[in-house]
């Protein structure tokens, strides 16, 4: 239902408490039969309720109550007795013999015709009502501005429910990842009788991965080169796999051995059948051998 400006102003004044008894009765009757108008009144009460929260209770002085009772004629002090004026003496009787004057009949005037004021707008009442609403809105705006200022500069003066909640801001600081520490590098030249190297074996001490680079050796057709680790700590040579036909072959199989075994071992290459030894044992004498030497020391 669409409400006029007068209805909205009436609801605002009801919430403010500035209506007289008749107007309050009119608003309460409308609230009893119209739920939408009731919602408008409650909305104004919610807006104006902030003013009550900003003002604390003040105990009036005792003299205030005494002045109120004196103003309505119920003061506690003894008042003087009420003296009534004396009745005036009756008029003297008229002397006999004087002619009696008969008053002329009074013709009753016809009452004025009723005037239809239904279409007349009571501008003073409307102006007064809107002045009250404007005053309320101004006071409400001033209260809100004051409350915001107090929230920013002196939040401890506000009630607990009106204090701003502390904001927690999480700052993520990213620490750069530590640079990897270069590990020691070992190299073995796998050669025959001190001749030119056929393979170069490179081992990373941190990961224990190795890389075999083919330099000057080619397997015969139907044969494969296989790399072995020979150590007096092991009962027999251990196969590290077949060396592939490309220039580089990399494998992580040294992870099963400790650093002491790797650094002191002899690395050898044998010629096996295509695909490598079928039983994990070498089937020919080593044709190329070499031991690791440290080429890049570990960073301390």
Helices and strands as residue ranges (DSSP letters): H 5-16, H 21-33, H 35-54, H 62-71, H 123-153, G 155-157, G 160-162, E 185-191, E 197-204, E 210-214, E 223-230, E 238-242, E 248-251, G 253-256, H 259-264, E 266-273, E 288-291, E 293-296
